[in-house]
Amino acid sequence: MTTNVVVLGDGTGGLVAANLLARQARSRSLPLAIKLIGDSPKHTYQPGMLFLPFQRPGYRTLADIQRDNADFVGPGVQYLVERVTAIDTRAREVTTSAGRHRYDWLVLALGCRTVLEAVDGLPERWGSRAHGFYTPESALRLAGALQEFRGGDLVIDVAEMPIKCPVAPLEFACLVDEFLSRRGLRSATEITLVTPLTGAFTKPICNEMLTGMLVGKNIKVVANAPLATVADTVIACPDGKTIPYDLLVTIPPHEGAEVIDDAGLGDGLGFGLTDKQTLKAKKAERVFLLGDNTNVPTSKAGSVAHFQAEVVVHNLLREIDGKEAQPLADGHANCFIETGYGKAILIDFNYDIQPVPGRFPLPVLGPMSLLQESRINHLGKLAFRPIYWHMLLPGRTIPLVGSRMSTSGKKMDVLKRH
């Protein structure tokens, strides 16, 4: 008897999960019918949106960071470009703009979205006074604004948490510092990072290191400052604090998918209530979640979706075999942080272990360093783009990088001092 698996969402998590599941099914000769349903036929390499504003070689147009999703759907997966309108977990049925789809198991990988309307004054100024780089179109508009900028107060504002890729605002601060320096405008510009966090990052050791790095670049950090309103030349926080700007680069609030809340699976903001170790939905059986639409306490980043996809596929196949899902997800996150001038920092962490110094992926040999700026880390970030297109999305194994975080090569004794 054929088992029907429906994967909702055609971003990183959905594509990886569907392709990986099809590969596993073929290797085990399992009769699975896998449907991947999403409404984004163009797939965006999201790390590329960080480089678009600076018009770096290879990152100048949308064509440089986008490809057709259909090109990455592997054998054994039926890809349907349809908008999901309802999920009925009792009837095990999904309704879309084109019809209804029954499922035996459901995987939710619907991602998250920016919500400009959540901040007073932001929608009216978006694209003119205020800009962003969390969507392809806004990143291109920001490129034009940076070309016209001649100095003054440049404010990078994180409205609230959670957001996709929490380190991206820091990366932008470093890259705009370099960009303005090369144009002779840095001395005429004050760069300020405004964040609701207690510093540049959430984890103490990493926060101390990254905040110090920004301050060393003469980038001011205003912490504990969520965004309340945006006016023409100033932003305001809920406590009344105001910060003036000439150019505002903001990361708007993020929410998940309304359809998740409508199905009784969410937390009220569209993020699915998820068991952080099995990645099963807390409010329904035979439903798994991964990527940005979960509410698990780890970064909303592509690496996390990739690692979670491996756990979801493993546990879904166990349930098909009549076994219980295993608590294998540890919140593993791995990301490069661009720091400008051809260098980057690499961090590797999970739910329980914060980023620490060390070597990655091999102890002693590395070749990449953890929690330390290096040229090779920058080259690693650039090299990730072909890996993303040709290995990660098709569901192929990436050597030496597993879904669970390894402590090998990490200086774990540092944790005792913090």
C-alpha positions as CSV (number, residue, x, y, z in Angstrom):
1,M,0.0,0.0,0.0
2,T,1.3,3.4,-1.0
3,T,1.8,6.0,1.8
4,N,1.0,9.6,1.0
5,V,3.4,12.2,2.4
6,V,2.6,15.9,1.7
7,V,5.4,18.5,2.3
8,L,4.1,22.1,2.5
9,G,6.6,24.8,1.6
10,D,9.1,25.0,-1.3
11,G,11.9,26.8,0.5
12,T,15.1,25.3,1.7
13,G,13.4,23.1,4.4
14,G,10.7,21.7,2.1
15,L,12.9,21.0,-0.8
16,V,15.6,19.3,1.3
17,A,13.0,17.2,3.2
18,A,11.2,16.1,0.1
19,N,14.3,15.2,-1.8
20,L,15.9,13.4,1.2
21,L,12.7,11.5,1.9
22,A,12.5,10.4,-1.8
23,R,16.2,9.2,-1.7
24,Q,15.5,7.2,1.5
25,A,12.4,5.7,0.0
26,R,14.2,4.6,-3.1
27,S,17.1,3.0,-1.1
28,R,14.5,1.1,1.0
29,S,12.1,0.3,-1.9
30,L,9.3,2.0,0.1
31,P,6.1,2.8,-1.8
32,L,5.8,6.5,-0.9
33,A,3.9,9.1,-2.9
34,I,5.5,12.5,-2.0
35,K,3.9,15.8,-2.9
36,L,5.8,19.1,-2.4
37,I,3.4,22.0,-2.5
38,G,4.5,25.7,-2.4
39,D,3.8,29.0,-4.2
40,S,7.3,30.2,-4.8
41,P,8.4,28.7,-8.2
42,K,11.6,30.9,-8.0
43,H,14.0,29.8,-5.3
44,T,16.1,32.5,-3.7
45,Y,19.6,31.8,-2.3
46,Q,18.9,33.9,0.8
47,P,22.5,34.5,1.9
48,G,22.9,36.3,-1.4
49,M,20.5,39.0,-0.3
50,L,23.2,40.2,2.1
51,F,25.5,41.0,-0.8
52,L,23.0,42.5,-3.3
53,P,23.0,45.9,-1.6
54,F,26.7,46.2,-2.2
55,Q,26.6,45.0,-5.8
56,R,29.4,42.5,-5.3
57,P,30.5,40.5,-8.3
58,G,28.1,37.6,-8.7
59,Y,25.5,39.3,-6.6
60,R,24.2,42.2,-8.7
61,T,20.8,41.0,-10.0
62,L,18.0,38.7,-8.9
63,A,19.1,36.3,-11.6
64,D,22.4,35.9,-9.6
65,I,20.6,34.5,-6.6
66,Q,17.5,32.9,-8.0
67,R,16.7,29.7,-9.9
68,D,13.6,27.7,-10.8
69,N,12.5,25.5,-7.9
70,A,11.5,22.8,-10.4
71,D,15.2,22.3,-11.4
72,F,15.9,21.0,-7.9
73,V,13.0,18.6,-7.4
74,G,14.4,15.1,-7.5
75,P,12.9,11.9,-8.8
76,G,10.0,10.6,-6.7
77,V,8.7,14.0,-5.7
78,Q,5.7,15.6,-7.4
79,Y,6.0,19.4,-7.2
80,L,2.8,21.5,-7.3
81,V,2.8,25.3,-7.4
82,E,-0.3,26.0,-5.4
83,R,-1.1,28.3,-2.5
84,V,-2.0,26.5,0.8
85,T,-5.3,27.8,2.2
86,A,-6.2,25.3,4.9
87,I,-5.0,22.3,6.9
88,D,-7.4,19.8,8.5
89,T,-5.4,17.5,10.7
90,R,-8.5,15.4,11.7
91,A,-9.4,14.6,8.1
92,R,-5.7,14.6,7.2
93,E,-6.3,16.9,4.3
94,V,-4.7,20.0,2.8
95,T,-6.7,22.5,0.8
96,T,-4.9,24.7,-1.8
97,S,-5.8,27.2,-4.5
98,A,-6.1,24.2,-6.9
99,G,-7.9,21.6,-4.8
100,R,-7.5,19.1,-2.0
101,H,-4.8,16.7,-1.1
102,R,-5.1,13.8,1.4
103,Y,-2.1,12.8,3.4
104,D,-0.9,10.0,5.7
105,W,1.9,12.2,7.1
106,L,2.4,15.9,6.8
107,V,5.6,18.0,6.9
108,L,5.3,21.8,7.5
109,A,8.1,23.9,6.1
110,L,6.2,27.1,5.3
111,G,8.9,29.4,6.5
112,C,8.3,32.9,8.0
113,R,7.6,36.3,6.6
114,T,8.3,40.0,7.3
115,V,5.4,42.0,8.6
116,L,5.8,45.7,8.0
117,E,2.4,46.6,9.3
118,A,3.4,45.5,12.8
119,V,5.4,48.8,13.2
120,D,3.7,52.2,13.2
121,G,5.0,54.4,10.4
122,L,7.1,51.7,8.7
123,P,4.9,50.8,5.7
124,E,4.5,54.4,4.7
125,R,8.3,54.9,4.6
126,W,9.3,51.5,3.2
127,G,11.4,51.9,0.1
128,S,11.9,55.6,0.5
129,R,13.1,56.5,4.0
130,A,13.4,53.0,5.3
131,H,14.9,50.0,3.5
132,G,15.7,46.3,4.2
133,F,17.5,43.3,2.7
134,Y,15.4,40.4,3.9
135,T,13.5,40.2,0.6
136,P,15.2,40.2,-2.9
137,E,13.3,43.3,-4.1
138,S,14.1,45.3,-0.9
139,A,17.8,44.3,-1.2
140,L,18.0,45.7,-4.7
141,R,16.3,49.0,-3.7
142,L,18.7,49.3,-0.8
143,A,21.6,49.0,-3.3
144,G,20.2,52.2,-4.9
145,A,19.9,54.0,-1.6
146,L,23.5,53.2,-0.7
147,Q,24.7,54.5,-3.9
148,E,22.9,57.8,-3.2
149,F,24.0,58.0,0.5
150,R,26.6,60.7,1.2
151,G,27.0,60.4,4.9
152,G,25.1,61.0,8.1
153,D,23.4,58.7,10.6
154,L,23.0,55.2,9.2
155,V,20.9,53.1,11.5
156,I,20.5,49.3,11.3
157,D,17.5,48.4,13.3
158,V,16.2,44.9,14.4
159,A,12.5,45.5,15.3
160,E,12.0,42.4,17.4
161,M,12.9,38.8,17.7
162,P,12.7,36.2,16.3
163,I,14.0,36.9,12.8
164,K,15.6,34.9,10.1
165,C,19.4,34.6,10.4
166,P,20.0,36.7,13.6
167,V,23.6,37.4,12.5
168,A,22.6,39.0,9.2
169,P,22.2,42.5,10.7
170,L,25.7,42.3,12.2
171,E,27.1,41.2,8.9
172,F,25.4,44.1,7.1
173,A,26.9,46.5,9.7
174,C,30.4,45.2,9.0
175,L,29.9,45.2,5.2
176,V,28.5,48.7,5.1
177,D,31.4,49.9,7.2
178,E,33.8,48.5,4.6
179,F,31.6,49.9,1.7
180,L,31.6,53.4,3.1
181,S,35.3,53.3,3.9
182,R,36.1,52.4,0.3
183,R,34.0,55.3,-0.9
184,G,35.6,57.8,1.5
185,L,32.3,58.3,3.4
186,R,33.1,56.4,6.6
187,S,34.4,59.4,8.6
188,A,31.2,61.3,7.6
189,T,28.9,58.5,8.8
190,E,27.9,57.2,12.2
191,I,26.7,53.6,12.0
192,T,24.4,52.4,14.8
193,L,23.0,48.9,15.4
194,V,19.8,49.0,17.3
195,T,18.7,45.7,18.7
196,P,16.1,44.3,21.2
197,L,18.8,41.9,22.5
198,T,21.3,42.6,25.3
199,G,24.0,43.0,22.7
200,A,25.0,41.8,19.2
201,F,24.0,38.2,19.8
202,T,22.1,36.0,22.2
203,K,24.8,33.7,23.6
204,P,27.1,35.3,26.2
205,I,30.5,34.3,24.8
206,C,29.6,35.1,21.2
207,N,27.7,38.2,22.3
208,E,30.8,39.6,24.1
209,M,33.1,38.8,21.1
210,L,30.7,40.2,18.4
211,T,29.8,43.3,20.3
212,G,33.4,44.0,20.9
213,M,34.2,43.5,17.2
214,L,31.5,46.0,16.2
215,V,32.6,48.6,18.8
216,G,36.2,48.1,17.4
217,K,34.9,49.2,14.0
218,N,33.4,52.3,15.6
219,I,29.8,50.9,15.2
220,K,27.6,51.9,18.0
221,V,25.4,49.2,19.6
222,V,22.1,50.3,21.2
223,A,20.8,47.2,23.1
224,N,17.5,46.4,24.8
225,A,15.8,48.6,22.2
226,P,12.9,47.1,20.3
227,L,11.2,49.2,17.6
228,A,7.9,50.9,18.2
229,T,7.5,53.6,15.6
230,V,9.2,55.0,12.5
231,A,9.0,58.7,11.6
232,D,10.8,60.6,8.7
233,T,14.1,61.2,10.5
234,V,13.8,59.3,13.8
235,I,12.8,55.9,15.2
236,A,11.4,55.4,18.7
237,C,11.5,52.5,21.2
238,P,8.6,51.6,23.5
239,D,10.4,53.3,26.5
240,G,10.5,56.6,24.6
241,K,14.1,56.4,23.5
242,T,14.7,57.9,20.1
243,I,17.5,57.4,17.5
244,P,17.9,59.8,14.6
245,Y,18.7,58.5,11.1
246,D,19.4,59.7,7.6
247,L,19.3,56.2,6.2
248,L,17.3,53.5,8.0
249,V,18.0,49.8,7.3
250,T,15.4,47.8,9.3
251,I,14.7,44.2,9.8
252,P,10.9,44.1,10.3
253,P,9.0,41.8,12.7
254,H,8.7,38.2,11.5
255,E,5.6,36.0,11.7
256,G,5.0,32.4,10.5
257,A,2.1,31.2,8.3
258,E,-1.5,32.1,9.2
259,V,-2.6,28.7,8.0
260,I,-0.7,27.1,10.8
261,D,-2.6,29.1,13.4
262,D,-5.9,28.5,11.6
263,A,-5.3,24.8,11.8
264,G,-4.8,25.0,15.6
265,L,-1.1,24.1,15.3
266,G,0.5,27.5,16.1
267,D,1.5,29.9,18.9
268,G,-0.7,32.8,17.7
269,L,2.1,34.3,15.5
270,G,2.1,31.5,12.9
271,F,4.9,29.5,14.4
272,G,4.1,25.9,14.9
273,L,4.2,24.4,18.4
274,T,6.9,21.9,17.9
275,D,8.6,19.3,20.1
276,K,12.2,20.6,19.9
277,Q,13.8,17.1,19.9
278,T,11.5,15.0,17.8
279,L,10.2,17.9,15.6
280,K,6.7,16.5,15.9
281,A,3.8,18.9,16.1
282,K,2.5,19.2,19.7
283,K,-1.1,19.6,18.6
284,A,-1.6,16.9,16.1
285,E,-0.3,13.4,15.2
286,R,1.5,12.5,12.0
287,V,2.6,16.1,11.5
288,F,6.3,17.2,11.6
289,L,7.7,20.7,11.3
290,L,11.1,22.1,10.4
291,G,12.8,25.4,9.5
292,D,11.5,28.9,10.1
293,N,7.9,27.9,10.9
294,T,8.8,26.1,14.1
295,N,8.9,27.7,17.5
296,V,12.0,25.7,18.7
297,P,14.7,27.8,20.5
298,T,17.3,27.9,17.9
299,S,18.2,30.2,15.0
300,K,15.9,30.5,12.0
301,A,18.7,29.8,9.4
302,G,19.2,27.6,6.4
303,S,21.6,25.3,8.2
304,V,19.1,24.6,10.9
305,A,16.4,23.7,8.3
306,H,18.9,21.4,6.6
307,F,19.8,19.6,9.9
308,Q,16.2,19.4,10.9
309,A,15.2,17.9,7.6
310,E,17.4,14.9,8.3
311,V,15.8,14.4,11.7
312,V,12.2,14.8,10.3
313,V,12.9,12.2,7.5
314,H,14.4,9.8,10.0
315,N,11.5,10.1,12.4
316,L,8.8,10.1,9.7
317,L,10.1,6.8,8.3
318,R,10.2,5.4,11.8
319,E,6.6,6.2,12.3
320,I,5.7,4.6,9.0
321,D,7.4,1.5,10.2
322,G,5.3,1.6,13.4
323,K,8.1,2.9,15.7
324,E,8.2,6.0,17.9
325,A,10.0,9.1,16.8
326,Q,13.4,9.6,18.4
327,P,14.6,12.8,20.2
328,L,17.5,13.4,17.9
329,A,17.2,17.2,17.1
330,D,19.7,19.1,19.2
331,G,19.2,22.6,17.7
332,H,22.4,22.4,15.7
333,A,23.2,25.7,13.9
334,N,26.2,26.5,11.8
335,C,26.8,29.9,10.2
336,F,29.4,32.2,8.7
337,I,29.4,35.8,9.8
338,E,30.9,38.2,7.3
339,T,33.0,40.8,9.1
340,G,34.2,42.8,6.0
341,Y,37.5,43.1,4.2
342,G,37.5,39.5,3.1
343,K,37.1,37.9,6.5
344,A,34.4,36.1,8.4
345,I,33.7,34.4,11.7
346,L,32.3,30.8,11.9
347,I,30.0,29.8,14.8
348,D,28.7,26.3,15.5
349,F,26.2,25.7,18.4
350,N,23.0,24.0,19.5
351,Y,20.3,24.2,22.1
352,D,22.6,23.6,25.0
353,I,26.1,24.5,23.9
354,Q,26.8,28.1,22.9
355,P,29.5,29.1,20.3
356,V,33.0,28.6,21.6
357,P,36.5,28.9,19.9
358,G,38.1,25.9,18.2
359,R,38.6,24.3,14.8
360,F,36.0,23.1,12.3
361,P,35.1,20.6,10.9
362,L,38.2,18.6,12.0
363,P,40.0,19.2,15.3
364,V,43.5,20.7,15.0
365,L,43.4,20.5,11.1
366,G,40.3,22.7,10.7
367,P,40.8,24.3,8.3
368,M,38.3,26.8,9.6
369,S,38.5,28.5,12.9
370,L,35.5,29.0,15.3
371,L,34.7,32.3,16.8
372,Q,37.6,34.0,15.2
373,E,38.0,36.2,12.1
374,S,39.8,34.6,9.2
375,R,40.1,34.7,5.4
376,I,39.4,31.0,5.0
377,N,36.0,31.5,6.8
378,H,35.1,34.1,4.2
379,L,36.1,31.8,1.4
380,G,34.0,29.1,3.1
381,K,30.9,31.3,3.0
382,L,31.5,32.1,-0.7
383,A,32.0,28.4,-1.5
384,F,28.7,27.5,0.2
385,R,26.7,28.8,-2.7
386,P,27.5,26.0,-5.1
387,I,27.2,23.5,-2.3
388,Y,23.7,24.9,-1.5
389,W,22.5,24.5,-5.1
390,H,24.2,21.2,-6.0
391,M,24.3,19.2,-2.7
392,L,22.1,20.7,0.0
393,L,18.8,21.3,-2.0
394,P,19.0,17.9,-3.8
395,G,19.3,16.2,-0.4
396,R,22.9,14.9,-0.8
397,T,25.1,14.3,2.1
398,I,27.6,17.1,3.0
399,P,30.8,15.5,4.3
400,L,31.8,16.1,7.9
401,V,28.8,18.2,8.8
402,G,26.1,16.2,10.6
403,S,22.6,17.0,11.8
404,R,23.8,16.7,15.4
405,M,26.6,19.1,16.6
406,S,30.0,17.6,17.4
407,T,32.1,18.9,20.2
408,S,35.2,17.7,18.5
409,G,37.7,20.5,18.0
410,K,35.9,22.9,20.3
411,K,37.5,24.4,23.3
412,M,34.7,23.3,25.7
413,D,36.7,24.5,28.8
414,V,35.9,28.1,27.8
415,L,32.3,27.4,29.0
416,K,33.5,26.9,32.6
417,R,34.7,30.5,32.7
418,H,31.3,31.9,31.7
